[in-house]
Structure formats: C-alpha cells, structure tokens
Amino acid sequence: MTNKEDSNFTQNLKSSAFWKRFLFMMLFAVAYTLAEFAVWAAVIFLIFYNLITGGSNERAVTFGRQVSAYIYHLLLYLTYNTEERPFPFTDWPRPENMPTGLGYPLTPNAGEATTGRNPSPQPPNPTTGAAQSVSETTAANPAFRKEGSSQTE
C-alpha cells in the first residue's frame, strides 16, 4: 500500500459514518435472517394449505410478497446499492406497489375492475416491454381479440 492509500484507510477506519453504516448493516443482516425464516415459514404453510384445501391463502401469499420485497430492500442496502435504510426507517412494503411475479402489478390499469389479479398474464408491449392491458393488446393485435374475447371480468 502507498502512503496515500494508508492514510485513506486510516481515515475511513476513524470515520463515524463508516461505523454507523457498519452497525446498521449488522442490524439489517439479523433482520435478513429473520425475514428469510419468515418466508420459508410462509412457503411451508402455503404448501400444506394447498395440499389440504387445493387453494391458496391470499393473506399468506401477500405476506410472502411483502417479506420478499423487504428482503430485496435489505439486500440493496447491504450491498451498498442504496443509502436508504429499509423498514423500520422507511414504510413497510405495500403489496399494491409490488410485482405479483406474474409480470404485472396488483393494481389494475385505469378503467379495469379491482380484483387483485388479472385473469391471465398479458403479452408484453413490443415498444416498452411492459405488460399491456387487455384494451391495448386488443387494439394492437386483432387476433388477440378473437382469442381473448371470452376473458371479461
């Protein structure tokens, strides 16, 4: 190491900002472990729930989505991708603003009914790559109108 690198290292080691971030990182590493445990508990619960009832528990699915988003925020902070500290320093992730894993958000486009989920995944918009609403898809592709005409809410 050169003298300049040595002085930078010593200066960073004495920095209160470094130690403050380090302590928060240790706190969020523990939070990550707890959140990971919660996700696996939800996964196991959902497997058995589906096995017994043949359906899915929406509250457990929403909880899993929220905790997954929280883990994502934790990892962004832990990997220095953001300086914004996750919950409890920011709001808890809300399911309306998160992807469902099916390629589209939970909130519908303007004019669509609020059902929580679209009837089927929509093909991506060729221009933006984002999921299209049914009306956009029908207007862009007349063949979809014939196939998707029975998909009304």
ChimeraX commands (.cxc) that place a marker at each C-alpha (Angstrom):
marker #1 position 0.00,0.00,0.00 radius 0.5
marker #1 position 1.11,3.51,-0.70 radius 0.5
marker #1 position 1.13,6.28,1.86 radius 0.5
marker #1 position -2.00,7.81,0.30 radius 0.5
marker #1 position -3.89,4.50,0.45 radius 0.5
marker #1 position -2.70,4.01,4.01 radius 0.5
marker #1 position -3.98,7.43,5.07 radius 0.5
marker #1 position -7.33,6.84,3.30 radius 0.5
marker #1 position -7.70,3.52,5.10 radius 0.5
marker #1 position -6.86,5.09,8.46 radius 0.5
marker #1 position -9.19,8.00,7.79 radius 0.5
marker #1 position -12.05,5.64,6.79 radius 0.5
marker #1 position -11.39,3.49,9.85 radius 0.5
marker #1 position -11.80,6.54,12.09 radius 0.5
marker #1 position -14.92,7.76,10.26 radius 0.5
marker #1 position -18.07,7.79,12.37 radius 0.5
marker #1 position -20.14,7.45,9.15 radius 0.5
marker #1 position -18.43,4.13,8.39 radius 0.5
marker #1 position -19.10,2.72,11.86 radius 0.5
marker #1 position -22.68,3.96,11.85 radius 0.5
marker #1 position -23.30,2.23,8.50 radius 0.5
marker #1 position -21.50,-0.89,9.72 radius 0.5
marker #1 position -23.74,-1.11,12.79 radius 0.5
marker #1 position -26.87,-0.67,10.66 radius 0.5
marker #1 position -25.58,-3.35,8.30 radius 0.5
marker #1 position -25.19,-5.77,11.21 radius 0.5
marker #1 position -28.71,-4.93,12.40 radius 0.5
marker #1 position -30.12,-5.47,8.90 radius 0.5
marker #1 position -28.16,-8.71,8.49 radius 0.5
marker #1 position -30.05,-10.03,11.53 radius 0.5
marker #1 position -33.31,-8.68,10.08 radius 0.5
marker #1 position -32.49,-10.51,6.82 radius 0.5
marker #1 position -32.07,-13.79,8.68 radius 0.5
marker #1 position -35.41,-13.34,10.44 radius 0.5
marker #1 position -37.16,-12.33,7.21 radius 0.5
marker #1 position -35.70,-15.35,5.41 radius 0.5
marker #1 position -37.08,-17.58,8.15 radius 0.5
marker #1 position -40.49,-15.91,7.79 radius 0.5
marker #1 position -40.52,-16.53,4.03 radius 0.5
marker #1 position -39.69,-20.21,4.48 radius 0.5
marker #1 position -42.41,-20.49,7.15 radius 0.5
marker #1 position -44.89,-18.95,4.67 radius 0.5
marker #1 position -43.71,-21.32,1.92 radius 0.5
marker #1 position -44.19,-24.38,4.12 radius 0.5
marker #1 position -47.58,-23.11,5.30 radius 0.5
marker #1 position -48.71,-22.47,1.71 radius 0.5
marker #1 position -47.58,-25.94,0.59 radius 0.5
marker #1 position -49.61,-27.63,3.31 radius 0.5
marker #1 position -52.54,-25.25,2.87 radius 0.5
marker #1 position -52.62,-26.04,-0.85 radius 0.5
marker #1 position -52.27,-29.76,-0.17 radius 0.5
marker #1 position -55.20,-29.73,2.26 radius 0.5
marker #1 position -57.57,-27.25,0.59 radius 0.5
marker #1 position -56.44,-27.30,-3.03 radius 0.5
marker #1 position -56.34,-23.50,-2.99 radius 0.5
marker #1 position -54.13,-20.65,-1.95 radius 0.5
marker #1 position -54.35,-18.45,1.12 radius 0.5
marker #1 position -54.29,-14.85,-0.17 radius 0.5
marker #1 position -53.12,-13.41,3.15 radius 0.5
marker #1 position -50.14,-15.76,3.26 radius 0.5
marker #1 position -49.36,-15.01,-0.40 radius 0.5
marker #1 position -49.50,-11.26,0.30 radius 0.5
marker #1 position -47.34,-11.70,3.40 radius 0.5
marker #1 position -44.79,-13.66,1.38 radius 0.5
marker #1 position -44.75,-10.96,-1.30 radius 0.5
marker #1 position -44.26,-8.22,1.32 radius 0.5
marker #1 position -41.45,-10.06,3.10 radius 0.5
marker #1 position -39.80,-10.85,-0.24 radius 0.5
marker #1 position -39.86,-7.15,-1.11 radius 0.5
marker #1 position -38.45,-6.35,2.34 radius 0.5
marker #1 position -35.62,-8.82,1.75 radius 0.5
marker #1 position -34.95,-7.13,-1.58 radius 0.5
marker #1 position -34.72,-3.73,0.17 radius 0.5
marker #1 position -32.44,-5.23,2.82 radius 0.5
marker #1 position -30.12,-6.67,0.19 radius 0.5
marker #1 position -29.98,-3.38,-1.69 radius 0.5
marker #1 position -28.82,-1.67,1.50 radius 0.5
marker #1 position -26.41,-4.43,2.50 radius 0.5
marker #1 position -24.76,-4.45,-0.93 radius 0.5
marker #1 position -24.30,-0.65,-1.00 radius 0.5
marker #1 position -26.80,-0.20,-3.83 radius 0.5
marker #1 position -28.70,2.35,-1.78 radius 0.5
marker #1 position -28.20,4.53,1.26 radius 0.5
marker #1 position -31.91,4.38,2.10 radius 0.5
marker #1 position -32.39,2.21,5.15 radius 0.5
marker #1 position -35.22,-0.33,4.95 radius 0.5
marker #1 position -38.09,-0.75,7.43 radius 0.5
marker #1 position -38.35,0.44,10.24 radius 0.5
marker #1 position -36.65,3.55,8.83 radius 0.5
marker #1 position -38.99,3.57,5.81 radius 0.5
marker #1 position -42.53,2.31,5.29 radius 0.5
marker #1 position -43.23,-1.40,5.18 radius 0.5
marker #1 position -43.51,-2.60,1.55 radius 0.5
marker #1 position -47.10,-2.40,0.28 radius 0.5
marker #1 position -48.43,-5.16,-1.99 radius 0.5
marker #1 position -50.16,-2.71,-4.34 radius 0.5
marker #1 position -46.79,-1.36,-5.45 radius 0.5
marker #1 position -45.04,-4.69,-5.92 radius 0.5
marker #1 position -44.99,-7.13,-8.79 radius 0.5
marker #1 position -47.01,-10.30,-8.39 radius 0.5
marker #1 position -44.41,-12.49,-10.03 radius 0.5
marker #1 position -46.77,-12.91,-12.96 radius 0.5
marker #1 position -45.43,-9.96,-14.93 radius 0.5
marker #1 position -47.94,-7.32,-13.90 radius 0.5
marker #1 position -48.69,-5.27,-10.77 radius 0.5
marker #1 position -51.61,-5.93,-8.45 radius 0.5
marker #1 position -53.22,-2.58,-9.19 radius 0.5
marker #1 position -55.25,-2.59,-12.39 radius 0.5
marker #1 position -54.94,-0.11,-15.21 radius 0.5
marker #1 position -57.39,2.78,-15.31 radius 0.5
marker #1 position -60.89,1.57,-16.07 radius 0.5
marker #1 position -60.30,-2.04,-15.05 radius 0.5
marker #1 position -62.01,-3.69,-12.09 radius 0.5
marker #1 position -60.01,-4.08,-8.89 radius 0.5
marker #1 position -59.78,-7.84,-8.48 radius 0.5
marker #1 position -56.25,-8.14,-7.15 radius 0.5
marker #1 position -55.15,-10.22,-10.14 radius 0.5
marker #1 position -55.67,-10.03,-13.88 radius 0.5
marker #1 position -57.35,-13.10,-15.42 radius 0.5
marker #1 position -54.20,-14.11,-17.30 radius 0.5
marker #1 position -50.79,-12.69,-18.00 radius 0.5
marker #1 position -50.84,-10.17,-20.81 radius 0.5
marker #1 position -48.35,-10.23,-23.67 radius 0.5
marker #1 position -45.62,-7.59,-23.36 radius 0.5
marker #1 position -45.87,-4.30,-25.20 radius 0.5
marker #1 position -43.46,-4.57,-28.15 radius 0.5
marker #1 position -42.36,-0.96,-27.66 radius 0.5
marker #1 position -41.74,-0.82,-23.91 radius 0.5
marker #1 position -41.61,-4.48,-22.89 radius 0.5
marker #1 position -44.17,-3.81,-20.13 radius 0.5
marker #1 position -47.34,-5.85,-19.78 radius 0.5
marker #1 position -50.23,-4.43,-21.77 radius 0.5
marker #1 position -53.78,-4.00,-20.62 radius 0.5
marker #1 position -56.40,-6.08,-22.41 radius 0.5
marker #1 position -57.61,-3.00,-24.33 radius 0.5
marker #1 position -54.05,-2.18,-25.51 radius 0.5
marker #1 position -53.48,-5.77,-26.57 radius 0.5
marker #1 position -56.80,-5.94,-28.43 radius 0.5
marker #1 position -56.11,-2.69,-30.25 radius 0.5
marker #1 position -52.57,-3.76,-31.19 radius 0.5
marker #1 position -53.40,-7.33,-32.19 radius 0.5
marker #1 position -56.76,-8.20,-33.81 radius 0.5
marker #1 position -56.00,-11.93,-33.41 radius 0.5
marker #1 position -55.92,-11.48,-29.64 radius 0.5
marker #1 position -59.46,-10.03,-29.79 radius 0.5
marker #1 position -60.77,-13.37,-31.05 radius 0.5
marker #1 position -58.81,-15.43,-28.52 radius 0.5
marker #1 position -59.27,-13.11,-25.55 radius 0.5
marker #1 position -62.88,-12.09,-26.16 radius 0.5
marker #1 position -64.12,-14.52,-23.51 radius 0.5
marker #1 position -61.78,-13.02,-20.90 radius 0.5
marker #1 position -64.04,-10.41,-19.41 radius 0.5
marker #1 position -64.14,-9.54,-15.76 radius 0.5
marker link #1:1,2 radius 0.2
marker link #1:2,3 radius 0.2
marker link #1:3,4 radius 0.2
marker link #1:4,5 radius 0.2
marker link #1:5,6 radius 0.2
marker link #1:6,7 radius 0.2
marker link #1:7,8 radius 0.2
marker link #1:8,9 radius 0.2
marker link #1:9,10 radius 0.2
marker link #1:10,11 radius 0.2
marker link #1:11,12 radius 0.2
marker link #1:12,13 radius 0.2
marker link #1:13,14 radius 0.2
marker link #1:14,15 radius 0.2
marker link #1:15,16 radius 0.2
marker link #1:16,17 radius 0.2
marker link #1:17,18 radius 0.2
marker link #1:18,19 radius 0.2
marker link #1:19,20 radius 0.2
marker link #1:20,21 radius 0.2
marker link #1:21,22 radius 0.2
marker link #1:22,23 radius 0.2
marker link #1:23,24 radius 0.2
marker link #1:24,25 radius 0.2
marker link #1:25,26 radius 0.2
marker link #1:26,27 radius 0.2
marker link #1:27,28 radius 0.2
marker link #1:28,29 radius 0.2
marker link #1:29,30 radius 0.2
marker link #1:30,31 radius 0.2
marker link #1:31,32 radius 0.2
marker link #1:32,33 radius 0.2
marker link #1:33,34 radius 0.2
marker link #1:34,35 radius 0.2
marker link #1:35,36 radius 0.2
marker link #1:36,37 radius 0.2
marker link #1:37,38 radius 0.2
marker link #1:38,39 radius 0.2
marker link #1:39,40 radius 0.2
marker link #1:40,41 radius 0.2
marker link #1:41,42 radius 0.2
marker link #1:42,43 radius 0.2
marker link #1:43,44 radius 0.2
marker link #1:44,45 radius 0.2
marker link #1:45,46 radius 0.2
marker link #1:46,47 radius 0.2
marker link #1:47,48 radius 0.2
marker link #1:48,49 radius 0.2
marker link #1:49,50 radius 0.2
marker link #1:50,51 radius 0.2
marker link #1:51,52 radius 0.2
marker link #1:52,53 radius 0.2
marker link #1:53,54 radius 0.2
marker link #1:54,55 radius 0.2
marker link #1:55,56 radius 0.2
marker link #1:56,57 radius 0.2
marker link #1:57,58 radius 0.2
marker link #1:58,59 radius 0.2
marker link #1:59,60 radius 0.2
marker link #1:60,61 radius 0.2
marker link #1:61,62 radius 0.2
marker link #1:62,63 radius 0.2
marker link #1:63,64 radius 0.2
marker link #1:64,65 radius 0.2
marker link #1:65,66 radius 0.2
marker link #1:66,67 radius 0.2
marker link #1:67,68 radius 0.2
marker link #1:68,69 radius 0.2
marker link #1:69,70 radius 0.2
marker link #1:70,71 radius 0.2
marker link #1:71,72 radius 0.2
marker link #1:72,73 radius 0.2
marker link #1:73,74 radius 0.2
marker link #1:74,75 radius 0.2
marker link #1:75,76 radius 0.2
marker link #1:76,77 radius 0.2
marker link #1:77,78 radius 0.2
marker link #1:78,79 radius 0.2
marker link #1:79,80 radius 0.2
marker link #1:80,81 radius 0.2
marker link #1:81,82 radius 0.2
marker link #1:82,83 radius 0.2
marker link #1:83,84 radius 0.2
marker link #1:84,85 radius 0.2
marker link #1:85,86 radius 0.2
marker link #1:86,87 radius 0.2
marker link #1:87,88 radius 0.2
marker link #1:88,89 radius 0.2
marker link #1:89,90 radius 0.2
marker link #1:90,91 radius 0.2
marker link #1:91,92 radius 0.2
marker link #1:92,93 radius 0.2
marker link #1:93,94 radius 0.2
marker link #1:94,95 radius 0.2
marker link #1:95,96 radius 0.2
marker link #1:96,97 radius 0.2
marker link #1:97,98 radius 0.2
marker link #1:98,99 radius 0.2
marker link #1:99,100 radius 0.2
marker link #1:100,101 radius 0.2
marker link #1:101,102 radius 0.2
marker link #1:102,103 radius 0.2
marker link #1:103,104 radius 0.2
marker link #1:104,105 radius 0.2
marker link #1:105,106 radius 0.2
marker link #1:106,107 radius 0.2
marker link #1:107,108 radius 0.2
marker link #1:108,109 radius 0.2
marker link #1:109,110 radius 0.2
marker link #1:110,111 radius 0.2
marker link #1:111,112 radius 0.2
marker link #1:112,113 radius 0.2
marker link #1:113,114 radius 0.2
marker link #1:114,115 radius 0.2
marker link #1:115,116 radius 0.2
marker link #1:116,117 radius 0.2
marker link #1:117,118 radius 0.2
marker link #1:118,119 radius 0.2
marker link #1:119,120 radius 0.2
marker link #1:120,121 radius 0.2
marker link #1:121,122 radius 0.2
marker link #1:122,123 radius 0.2
marker link #1:123,124 radius 0.2
marker link #1:124,125 radius 0.2
marker link #1:125,126 radius 0.2
marker link #1:126,127 radius 0.2
marker link #1:127,128 radius 0.2
marker link #1:128,129 radius 0.2
marker link #1:129,130 radius 0.2
marker link #1:130,131 radius 0.2
marker link #1:131,132 radius 0.2
marker link #1:132,133 radius 0.2
marker link #1:133,134 radius 0.2
marker link #1:134,135 radius 0.2
marker link #1:135,136 radius 0.2
marker link #1:136,137 radius 0.2
marker link #1:137,138 radius 0.2
marker link #1:138,139 radius 0.2
marker link #1:139,140 radius 0.2
marker link #1:140,141 radius 0.2
marker link #1:141,142 radius 0.2
marker link #1:142,143 radius 0.2
marker link #1:143,144 radius 0.2
marker link #1:144,145 radius 0.2
marker link #1:145,146 radius 0.2
marker link #1:146,147 radius 0.2
marker link #1:147,148 radius 0.2
marker link #1:148,149 radius 0.2
marker link #1:149,150 radius 0.2
marker link #1:150,151 radius 0.2
marker link #1:151,152 radius 0.2
marker link #1:152,153 radius 0.2
view
